[in-house]
Amino acid sequence: QLLKGKDKIAINIAVHEGPVFHLGDVQYIGDQVQGDSAQAKKIRQMIGLQKGQVYSRQKVMDAQQKVEDFYKDQGYAISQVQIIPQAKSTTDPTTVNLKVQVMRGHRVYIRHISFAGNQKTQDIVLRKQVEQMEGSVYSQKDINESLRNLRMLPFFSNVSVSVRPVPGKPNQIDLVYSVKEVSVARFGIQ
């Protein structure tokens, strides 16, 4: 529609959100979430999705990430959590059933940590910033903290980490921190 001064146009867009969906049955699959063990109860509580709640894709993704991070901090580097919405119920079309499958995988250890791209900075300077240790259980939290520590050093413009499987050793990986060095200017005042 043309506005009063005839130099502007107003556009109205009608949006219909549709019905609100609620969670129906939440089915857990996998040894880690079935039964009455303390571990299974903890994981189900961490997921926190219960029948009757308003369905939120963001809550589903957050729950999935929370459980994966929990396992990655305990050494299960290749854990997988899948939360799959199931077909709506024929009796109530606004109900979404969920299937939660947790596969923690096997525990992984760090065999070797190396650095790529450091020509000027000594290896020992970088190793002092790394929380994750060689020979220890994989911990995503320690790897993230190591990245943060390395990024805070004034010597680098870019820091990243990659995980490399060790051939023939499914429970071991190598970490490679890639750094891009920058020139650090020095000056003095007299």
HUWO-V851428 format. One line per field, one symbol per residue. ss: DSSP state (H for helix, E for strand, - for the rest). psi: psi as a letter, one per 30 degrees, with the letter a starting at -180 (. if undefined). Layout:
BEGIN
ss->???
psi->???
END
This chain:
BEGIN
ss->-E------E------------EEEEEEEE--------HHHHHHHHHH------E--HHHHHHHHHHHHHHHH-------EEEEEE---------EEEEEEEEE-----EEEEEEEE------HHHHH---------E--HHHHHHHHHHHHH---EEEEEEEEEEE--EEEEEEEEEEEEE---------
psi->kklefgglkkkkkkkjfalkklkbkjkkkkffflagleeeeeeeeeegklkflkkjeeeeeeeeeeeeeeeffggifhkkkkjjklklkffjfgkkkkjjkkjfalkkljekklkkfjeekkeeeeeffkeklkflkkjeeeeeeeeeeeffkgfkfkklklkkkkkfifgklkkjkkljklkjkkllk.
END
